[in-house]
Amino acid sequence: MIKIKKICCIGAGYVGGPTCSVIAQMCPDIQVTVVDVNSTRINAWNSNRLPIYEPGLQEVVESCRGKNLFFSSDIDAAIREADLVFISVNTPTKTFGMGKGRAADLKYIESCARRIVDASEGYKIVTEKSTVPVRAAESIRRIFDSNTKPNLSLQVLSNPEFLAEGTAVQNLKDPDRVLIGGDETPEGQNAVRALCAVYEHWVPKEKILTTNTWSSELSKLAANAFLAQRISSINSISALCEATGADVEEVAKAIGMDQRIGDKFLKASVGFGGSCFQKDVLNLVYLCEALNLPDVARYWQQVIDMNDYQRRRFSSRIIDCLFNTVTDKKIAILGFAFKKDTGDTRESSSIYISKYLMDEGAKLHIFDPKVPREQIFLDLSHPSISEHDPERVSHLVTVCSDPYEACNRAHALVICTEWDMFKDLDYERIYKTMLKPAFIFDGRRVLDNLHTKLQNIGFQVETIGKKVVTKRFPFTAAADIPKFSLQDPLPSPVQKKPKI
C-alpha cells in the first residue's frame, strides 16, 4: 500500500481550505499544499485575515501554516509533487444549455482533470471532494484514460464532504462518518486503503465507511436532499400553524421526541440556503429526469418549491402587515449570511427577501456582522435580482455598520439570519428610533423568549409558524409574488426609453 506523504488540494474555498487545514493539523507527518488560480484568495490564506470565516479555523491555520500547511498559486508544481490530489472546485448549477437550472456544471472539474494529467508523472490518487453528480468519477477517469502516459498511473476516488458551515472545523475533527468510494479492483482498493490511512490519524476506523464510487457520490446528494426535505417539511407545517393558532416550535418538539424521527433540522424559518442544499436537490431532480424517473423527480422538486413558497410567503406577510405597501419605506434587514457563524451568502434567503421587497420599492438598510459590504452589493446586483438595473440597488440599498443604525427611522425590522447577537440588542432603544407602529418580523425564531417584552415595549411582532398578535386575522400568502430562483435563465434586459 502506498503511503501518502504529500497532498495537493485544488481549490481554496469553503471545502478545500478548512479540510486541508485540519488534515495538516492532525497529520504533522504529511505536507499539505492548497492551490488556487485566484491569487488574491491565496494571499488571504497566507495573511492574518482568512478569506472565509469559520469558528476555530484561524487557530487551526496558524498552528501549522508554514510548517506542513502551505497555500500557493503554483498549481502544476503542487500536483507534480503530490501523492494524493483533492479536487475541491466549485460545481455550480448550469444557467444555460441542456439541464439548465438543475444539472451541475462540471467545467471546473474537467479543467482540473486535464491539468492533473498534464502535470503528473508516476502514481497518484485523485480524489473528488467537490459535490458532483453520480458517475462524475467515471468522466474524470475517461479523461485520464484518453491521455495516458507510459510512466503515469492515476486512481480516482470519491470522498465527499459532509460539512455544515459554522461548524466545519468541529465536523472535520469529530465527523459522524468519513465516506470513501473507489473501484472494486485491487488497484482501486489499494488507493482506498491509502486514503483511509490518512483519516485514521484521528478518525476511529469504525467511522470510516468504504463503498464503490457510485454509492459514495449518490450518498452525498441523498444526504443533502434528506436534510433539505426535513426543513421544507417543517416549513410547510409552519404555514398551517399560522392559520390555526398552533406553534410550530411546540409541534416540532413533539415530533422530534419520537426517536424514529429525531429533533434535527426541524427548525422552521424563512427557508434553507447555502451552496449545497438547493444545488444538490436540483442535481438529484435532473438525474431522475435523465434516468426516466419523472415521479421521483417531481417528488424532490417539491422540496425546492416549498422553500421558494416559504420565502414568498414571508415577503408577502411583511408587505401585508405594512398596510399593503412598502414603497419608499425604510426596512432594516438584520442578517445577510445564509446562516449564523459564516460569511457565506450563497443562496441566502436574505437575497430573495431583499429582491421581493426591492420589487415593491422598499428602501433596505442591511446589517450583517460577517458579510462585507461589497458582497451584499454583488449579490443584490446580480441581473436576476436587480432586474438588469444596477442603479436600483444603489438607490434602494444601504449597508450599515451596526444594527442600531439600520433600524433608525425604520418602519420594520426583519431578522433573516439567526445571529446570537440579535437576541441581546437593546430593543427599547431601537423602538424609540423607529417609526410607529414599529414591526418586528422574526424569520428565524430567535426572539421567541422576548415576545411578551417586545409587545410591552410597543412592537407588533410577527414570526414564523405562530400567531403572536391574536387580534389579527390568520395570514394567507398573497398570490402576487411570483416564483423566482437564481438558477432561472436571465430575462431579457428591459429597453428603457431615452430621456427627453
C-alpha positions as CSV (number, residue, x, y, z in Angstrom):
1,M,0.0,0.0,0.0
2,I,1.3,3.4,-0.9
3,K,2.0,5.8,2.0
4,I,0.7,9.3,1.4
5,K,3.4,11.9,2.3
6,K,2.3,14.9,0.2
7,I,-1.2,16.1,-0.5
8,C,-2.3,18.8,-3.0
9,C,-5.8,20.3,-2.9
10,I,-7.0,22.2,-5.9
11,G,-9.5,24.8,-4.7
12,A,-9.0,27.1,-1.7
13,G,-12.7,27.7,-0.9
14,Y,-15.1,26.7,1.8
15,V,-14.3,22.9,1.4
16,G,-10.7,22.8,0.4
17,G,-9.3,25.4,2.8
18,P,-10.8,24.1,6.1
19,T,-10.5,20.4,5.1
20,C,-6.8,20.5,4.3
21,S,-6.0,22.8,7.3
22,V,-7.5,20.2,9.6
23,I,-5.7,17.3,7.8
24,A,-2.4,19.2,8.2
25,Q,-3.0,19.8,11.9
26,M,-4.0,16.2,12.5
27,C,-1.2,14.7,10.3
28,P,2.0,16.6,11.1
29,D,4.0,14.0,9.0
30,I,2.1,14.9,5.8
31,Q,2.8,18.0,3.8
32,V,-0.4,19.7,2.6
33,T,-0.5,22.3,-0.2
34,V,-3.7,24.1,-1.1
35,V,-3.6,25.7,-4.5
36,D,-6.0,28.0,-6.4
37,V,-6.0,30.1,-9.6
38,N,-7.2,33.0,-7.6
39,S,-4.0,34.6,-6.3
40,T,-6.0,37.1,-4.2
41,R,-7.6,34.2,-2.3
42,I,-4.2,32.5,-1.8
43,N,-2.8,35.8,-0.4
44,A,-5.7,36.0,2.0
45,W,-5.0,32.4,3.3
46,N,-1.4,33.5,3.9
47,S,-2.5,36.6,5.8
48,N,-3.9,37.2,9.2
49,R,-7.4,37.7,7.7
50,L,-8.6,34.5,6.1
51,P,-10.9,34.7,3.1
52,I,-13.7,32.8,4.9
53,Y,-15.0,32.9,8.4
54,E,-15.3,29.7,10.4
55,P,-15.2,29.4,14.2
56,G,-11.8,27.9,15.1
57,L,-10.4,28.0,11.6
58,Q,-7.9,30.8,12.2
59,E,-6.3,28.9,15.1
60,V,-6.0,25.7,13.1
61,V,-4.4,27.5,10.1
62,E,-1.9,29.5,12.3
63,S,-0.9,26.3,14.2
64,C,0.5,24.6,11.0
65,R,0.9,27.2,8.2
66,G,4.5,27.4,7.1
67,K,5.3,24.1,8.8
68,N,3.3,21.4,6.9
69,L,0.5,23.6,5.5
70,F,1.1,25.8,2.5
71,F,-1.1,28.0,0.2
72,S,0.2,28.5,-3.3
73,S,-0.6,29.6,-6.8
74,D,1.9,27.2,-8.3
75,I,-0.7,24.6,-9.2
76,D,1.4,22.4,-11.5
77,A,4.3,22.1,-9.1
78,A,2.0,21.1,-6.2
79,I,0.3,18.5,-8.4
80,R,3.6,17.1,-9.6
81,E,4.9,16.6,-6.1
82,A,1.8,15.2,-4.5
83,D,0.9,11.6,-3.8
84,L,-2.8,12.5,-3.4
85,V,-4.7,15.3,-5.2
86,F,-8.0,16.5,-3.9
87,I,-10.4,18.3,-6.4
88,S,-12.3,20.8,-4.4
89,V,-13.5,23.3,-7.0
90,N,-16.9,24.8,-7.5
91,T,-19.7,22.8,-9.2
92,P,-22.5,25.4,-9.8
93,T,-25.8,24.7,-11.3
94,K,-25.9,25.3,-15.0
95,T,-27.7,28.5,-16.0
96,F,-27.9,27.8,-19.7
97,G,-27.9,24.9,-22.2
98,M,-29.0,21.3,-21.5
99,G,-30.0,20.8,-17.9
100,K,-30.1,24.5,-17.1
101,G,-31.4,25.2,-13.6
102,R,-30.8,21.6,-12.5
103,A,-27.7,19.9,-13.7
104,A,-24.3,20.6,-12.2
105,D,-21.8,22.4,-14.4
106,L,-18.6,20.3,-14.4
107,K,-16.4,22.6,-16.4
108,Y,-14.1,23.2,-13.4
109,I,-13.9,19.5,-12.6
110,E,-13.0,18.7,-16.2
111,S,-10.4,21.5,-16.3
112,C,-8.8,20.1,-13.1
113,A,-8.7,16.6,-14.6
114,R,-6.9,17.8,-17.7
115,R,-4.4,19.8,-15.7
116,I,-3.7,16.9,-13.4
117,V,-3.0,14.5,-16.3
118,D,-0.7,17.1,-18.0
119,A,1.3,17.9,-14.8
120,S,1.5,14.4,-13.3
121,E,4.1,11.6,-13.5
122,G,4.2,8.3,-11.7
123,Y,1.4,7.1,-9.4
124,K,-1.2,9.4,-7.9
125,I,-4.5,9.1,-6.2
126,V,-7.0,11.7,-7.5
127,T,-10.0,12.3,-5.1
128,E,-13.1,14.2,-5.9
129,K,-14.1,16.3,-2.8
130,S,-16.5,18.6,-4.6
131,T,-20.2,17.8,-4.7
132,V,-20.6,16.1,-8.0
133,P,-23.4,14.2,-9.8
134,V,-23.3,10.4,-9.9
135,R,-20.8,9.0,-12.3
136,A,-18.6,12.1,-12.4
137,A,-15.7,10.0,-11.3
138,E,-16.2,8.0,-14.5
139,S,-15.9,11.2,-16.5
140,I,-12.6,12.0,-14.8
141,R,-11.3,8.5,-15.4
142,R,-12.2,8.7,-19.1
143,I,-10.2,11.9,-19.4
144,F,-7.2,10.2,-17.7
145,D,-7.5,7.0,-19.8
146,S,-7.7,9.1,-23.0
147,N,-4.5,11.0,-22.1
148,T,-2.3,8.2,-20.9
149,K,1.5,8.4,-20.5
150,P,3.9,5.5,-20.2
151,N,5.0,6.4,-16.7
152,L,1.6,7.6,-15.4
153,S,-0.9,5.7,-13.2
154,L,-3.9,7.5,-11.8
155,Q,-6.6,6.1,-9.4
156,V,-9.8,8.0,-8.9
157,L,-11.7,8.0,-5.6
158,S,-14.8,9.8,-4.3
159,N,-14.5,11.3,-0.8
160,P,-17.5,13.7,-0.4
161,E,-17.5,16.3,2.4
162,F,-20.3,16.5,4.9
163,L,-19.5,19.9,6.5
164,A,-22.0,22.3,7.9
165,E,-20.8,25.9,7.6
166,G,-20.4,27.4,11.0
167,T,-19.3,24.1,12.5
168,A,-16.9,22.9,9.7
169,V,-13.9,22.6,12.0
170,Q,-15.8,20.6,14.5
171,N,-17.3,18.4,11.8
172,L,-13.8,17.7,10.4
173,K,-12.2,16.9,13.8
174,D,-15.1,14.8,15.0
175,P,-17.0,13.6,11.9
176,D,-20.2,11.4,12.0
177,R,-18.5,9.4,9.2
178,V,-15.9,9.6,6.5
179,L,-17.1,8.1,3.2
180,I,-14.6,6.9,0.6
181,G,-15.6,5.3,-2.7
182,G,-13.3,3.6,-5.1
183,D,-13.1,1.0,-7.9
184,E,-13.7,-2.6,-6.8
185,T,-10.4,-3.6,-8.3
186,P,-7.1,-4.4,-6.5
187,E,-5.7,-1.1,-7.6
188,G,-8.8,0.8,-6.6
189,Q,-8.9,-0.9,-3.2
190,N,-5.2,-0.1,-2.6
191,A,-6.0,3.6,-3.2
192,V,-8.9,3.4,-0.8
193,R,-6.8,2.0,1.9
194,A,-4.1,4.7,1.4
195,L,-6.7,7.4,1.9
196,C,-8.2,5.6,4.9
197,A,-4.7,5.6,6.5
198,V,-4.7,9.4,6.3
199,Y,-8.0,9.8,8.2
200,E,-7.1,7.1,10.7
201,H,-4.6,9.6,12.2
202,W,-7.6,10.9,14.1
203,V,-10.9,9.3,13.0
204,P,-11.8,5.9,14.5
205,K,-11.8,3.1,12.0
206,E,-15.5,2.3,12.6
207,K,-16.4,5.7,11.4
208,I,-14.7,5.3,8.0
209,L,-17.1,3.8,5.5
210,T,-15.9,2.4,2.2
211,T,-18.2,1.9,-0.8
212,N,-18.0,1.7,-4.6
213,T,-17.6,5.1,-6.3
214,W,-21.2,5.4,-7.4
215,S,-22.6,4.8,-3.9
216,S,-20.3,7.4,-2.5
217,E,-21.4,10.0,-5.0
218,L,-25.1,9.3,-4.6
219,S,-24.9,9.2,-0.8
220,K,-23.7,12.9,-0.8
221,L,-26.7,14.0,-2.9
222,A,-29.1,11.9,-1.0
223,A,-27.9,13.2,2.4
224,N,-28.4,16.8,1.5
225,A,-31.7,16.1,-0.2
226,F,-33.0,14.4,3.0
227,L,-31.8,17.3,5.2
228,A,-33.5,19.9,2.8
229,Q,-36.6,17.8,2.8
230,R,-36.9,18.0,6.6
231,I,-36.6,21.8,6.5
232,S,-39.3,22.1,3.8
233,S,-41.5,19.7,5.7
234,I,-41.4,21.7,8.9
235,N,-41.8,24.9,6.9
236,S,-45.0,23.6,5.3
237,I,-46.3,22.9,8.8
238,S,-45.4,26.4,9.9
239,A,-47.9,27.8,7.4
240,L,-50.6,25.6,8.8
241,C,-49.7,26.7,12.4
242,E,-50.1,30.3,11.5
243,A,-53.6,29.6,10.1
244,T,-54.8,27.5,13.0
245,G,-53.1,29.1,16.1
246,A,-50.7,26.2,16.7
247,D,-47.0,27.0,17.4
248,V,-44.6,25.2,15.0
249,E,-41.9,25.2,17.7
250,E,-44.2,23.1,20.0
251,V,-45.2,20.9,17.1
252,A,-41.5,20.4,16.2
253,K,-40.6,19.5,19.7
254,A,-43.4,16.9,19.9
255,I,-42.4,15.4,16.6
256,G,-38.7,15.4,17.4
257,M,-39.2,13.5,20.7
258,D,-40.2,10.5,18.5
259,Q,-36.9,8.5,18.3
260,R,-37.8,7.4,14.8
261,I,-37.8,11.0,13.7
262,G,-35.4,12.9,15.9
263,D,-35.1,16.6,16.5
264,K,-32.5,17.7,14.0
265,F,-33.4,20.0,11.1
266,L,-36.9,20.7,12.4
267,K,-36.4,24.5,12.8
268,A,-38.9,26.5,10.8
269,S,-37.5,29.6,9.2
270,V,-37.6,31.7,6.0
271,G,-36.0,28.8,4.1
272,F,-32.7,27.0,3.7
273,G,-29.8,28.5,1.8
274,G,-26.1,27.8,1.3
275,S,-24.1,26.3,-1.6
276,C,-25.3,22.7,-1.3
277,F,-28.9,22.0,-0.4
278,Q,-30.6,23.6,-3.4
279,K,-27.9,22.7,-5.8
280,D,-27.8,19.0,-4.7
281,V,-31.6,18.6,-4.7
282,L,-31.8,20.1,-8.2
283,N,-29.0,17.8,-9.3
284,L,-31.0,14.9,-8.0
285,V,-34.1,16.1,-9.8
286,Y,-32.1,16.3,-13.1
287,L,-30.6,12.8,-12.5
288,C,-34.1,11.3,-12.0
289,E,-35.4,13.1,-15.2
290,A,-32.4,11.8,-17.2
291,L,-33.0,8.3,-16.0
292,N,-36.7,8.5,-16.9
293,L,-38.0,8.6,-13.3
294,P,-40.4,11.6,-13.6
295,D,-42.4,10.7,-10.5
296,V,-39.2,10.7,-8.4
297,A,-38.1,13.9,-9.9
298,R,-41.4,15.6,-9.1
299,Y,-41.2,14.4,-5.5
300,W,-37.8,16.0,-4.9
301,Q,-38.7,19.2,-6.9
302,Q,-41.4,19.8,-4.3
303,V,-38.7,20.3,-1.7
304,I,-37.4,23.3,-3.7
305,D,-40.8,24.5,-4.4
306,M,-41.8,24.6,-0.7
307,N,-38.6,26.5,0.1
308,D,-39.5,29.1,-2.6
309,Y,-43.0,29.3,-1.2
310,Q,-41.8,30.0,2.3
311,R,-39.7,32.9,1.1
312,R,-42.5,34.4,-1.0
313,R,-45.0,33.8,1.9
314,F,-42.8,35.7,4.4
315,S,-42.2,38.6,2.0
316,S,-45.9,38.8,1.3
317,R,-46.6,38.9,5.1
318,I,-44.2,41.9,5.5
319,I,-46.0,43.8,2.7
320,D,-49.4,42.8,4.1
321,C,-48.6,44.0,7.6
322,L,-47.2,47.3,6.4
323,F,-50.6,48.3,5.1
324,N,-50.1,46.5,1.8
325,T,-47.3,48.9,0.6
326,V,-43.6,49.2,1.3
327,T,-42.8,51.7,-1.4
328,D,-40.2,54.2,-0.1
329,K,-40.4,52.7,3.4
330,K,-37.2,52.0,5.2
331,I,-36.9,48.4,6.3
332,A,-34.0,47.1,8.4
333,I,-32.7,43.7,7.3
334,L,-30.7,42.1,10.1
335,G,-28.5,39.3,8.8
336,F,-27.5,38.6,5.2
337,A,-25.5,35.3,5.5
338,F,-27.5,32.2,4.9
339,K,-26.9,31.1,8.5
340,K,-25.1,32.2,11.6
341,D,-21.4,31.8,12.2
342,T,-20.4,32.1,8.5
343,G,-20.0,34.9,6.0
344,D,-21.3,32.8,3.1
345,T,-24.3,34.3,1.3
346,R,-24.8,31.7,-1.5
347,E,-28.5,31.1,-2.0
348,S,-29.2,33.0,1.2
349,S,-32.9,33.6,1.9
350,S,-31.9,37.2,2.6
351,I,-31.2,37.7,-1.1
352,Y,-34.6,36.6,-2.1
353,I,-36.4,38.6,0.7
354,S,-34.5,41.7,-0.4
355,K,-35.4,41.1,-4.0
356,Y,-39.1,40.8,-3.3
357,L,-39.0,44.0,-1.1
358,M,-37.0,45.9,-3.7
359,D,-39.5,44.9,-6.3
360,E,-42.1,46.8,-4.2
361,G,-39.8,49.9,-3.9
362,A,-38.7,49.4,-0.3
363,K,-35.5,51.1,0.9
364,L,-33.4,48.4,2.6
365,H,-30.8,49.1,5.3
366,I,-28.9,45.9,5.8
367,F,-26.6,44.8,8.6
368,D,-24.6,41.6,9.0
369,P,-21.6,41.1,11.3
370,K,-19.6,38.9,8.9
371,V,-20.7,39.7,5.4
372,P,-18.7,42.6,3.8
373,R,-20.5,45.5,2.0
374,E,-19.0,44.5,-1.3
375,Q,-20.5,41.0,-1.1
376,I,-24.0,42.3,-0.3
377,F,-24.0,44.7,-3.3
378,L,-22.5,42.0,-5.5
379,D,-25.4,39.6,-4.6
380,L,-28.1,42.1,-5.0
381,S,-26.7,43.4,-8.3
382,H,-27.0,40.0,-9.9
383,P,-29.1,40.6,-13.1
384,S,-31.9,38.3,-11.8
385,I,-32.1,40.3,-8.6
386,S,-31.6,43.8,-9.9
387,E,-33.9,43.3,-12.9
388,H,-31.0,44.4,-15.1
389,D,-31.0,47.8,-13.3
390,P,-27.9,48.0,-11.0
391,E,-28.8,51.6,-10.3
392,R,-31.9,50.3,-8.5
393,V,-29.6,48.6,-5.9
394,S,-27.5,51.7,-5.2
395,H,-30.7,53.7,-4.8
396,L,-32.6,51.3,-2.6
397,V,-29.9,49.5,-0.5
398,T,-27.7,50.9,2.2
399,V,-25.3,48.7,4.1
400,C,-24.9,49.6,7.8
401,S,-22.1,49.1,10.2
402,D,-24.3,48.3,13.2
403,P,-27.9,47.2,13.8
404,Y,-29.0,50.4,15.6
405,E,-28.0,52.4,12.5
406,A,-30.0,50.0,10.3
407,C,-33.1,50.3,12.5
408,N,-33.1,54.1,12.9
409,R,-36.3,55.6,11.4
410,A,-37.3,52.2,10.0
411,H,-40.9,51.1,9.6
412,A,-39.9,47.4,10.2
413,L,-37.1,45.2,11.4
414,V,-36.7,41.9,9.6
415,I,-34.4,39.2,11.1
416,C,-33.2,36.9,8.3
417,T,-30.1,35.3,9.9
418,E,-30.1,33.7,13.4
419,W,-27.0,35.6,14.7
420,D,-26.9,35.2,18.5
421,M,-26.2,39.0,18.9
422,F,-29.8,39.8,17.7
423,K,-31.1,38.3,21.0
424,D,-29.2,40.8,23.0
425,L,-30.0,44.0,21.2
426,D,-31.4,47.0,23.2
427,Y,-34.9,46.8,21.8
428,E,-36.2,49.7,23.9
429,R,-33.5,51.9,22.3
430,I,-34.5,50.5,18.8
431,Y,-38.2,51.1,19.4
432,K,-37.6,54.8,20.3
433,T,-35.9,55.4,17.0
434,M,-38.3,53.6,14.7
435,L,-41.5,54.9,13.1
436,K,-44.7,53.8,14.7
437,P,-46.3,51.3,14.5
438,A,-43.0,49.5,14.7
439,F,-42.9,46.0,13.4
440,I,-40.5,43.1,14.0
441,F,-40.6,40.2,11.6
442,D,-38.6,37.3,13.1
443,G,-37.8,35.0,10.2
444,R,-35.6,32.8,12.4
445,R,-37.5,32.4,15.7
446,V,-34.5,33.9,17.6
447,L,-36.7,36.2,19.7
448,D,-39.2,33.6,21.0
449,N,-38.3,34.3,24.6
450,L,-38.8,38.1,24.1
451,H,-42.2,38.3,22.5
452,T,-44.0,39.5,25.7
453,K,-41.3,42.0,26.4
454,L,-41.3,43.3,22.9
455,Q,-45.1,43.7,22.9
456,N,-44.9,45.6,26.2
457,I,-42.3,47.9,24.7
458,G,-44.8,48.6,21.8
459,F,-43.6,46.4,19.0
460,Q,-46.0,44.5,16.7
461,V,-44.3,41.1,16.4
462,E,-44.7,38.7,13.5
463,T,-42.9,35.4,13.4
464,I,-42.7,32.1,11.5
465,G,-45.2,29.4,12.5
466,K,-47.0,31.2,15.2
467,K,-49.7,33.9,15.7
468,V,-48.2,36.3,18.2
469,V,-50.8,39.0,17.8
470,T,-54.1,37.2,18.2
471,K,-56.2,40.2,17.1
472,R,-55.1,39.9,13.5
473,F,-56.8,37.6,11.1
474,P,-54.9,34.5,10.1
475,F,-52.5,35.4,7.4
476,T,-52.8,33.9,3.9
477,A,-50.0,34.4,1.5
478,A,-50.8,36.7,-1.4
479,A,-50.5,35.2,-4.9
480,D,-48.9,38.3,-6.5
481,I,-45.3,37.5,-5.7
482,P,-44.1,35.2,-8.5
483,K,-41.8,32.2,-8.1
484,F,-38.2,33.1,-8.6
485,S,-34.8,31.4,-8.5
486,L,-31.2,32.5,-9.0
487,Q,-30.9,29.4,-11.2
488,D,-33.6,30.6,-13.6
489,P,-32.5,31.8,-17.1
490,L,-32.0,35.5,-17.0
491,P,-34.8,37.6,-18.5
492,S,-34.0,39.9,-21.4
493,P,-33.0,43.4,-20.4
494,V,-35.8,46.0,-20.4
495,Q,-35.2,48.6,-23.0
496,K,-35.5,52.0,-21.4
497,K,-36.8,55.0,-23.3
498,P,-34.3,57.7,-23.7
499,K,-34.9,60.8,-21.6
500,I,-36.0,63.9,-23.5
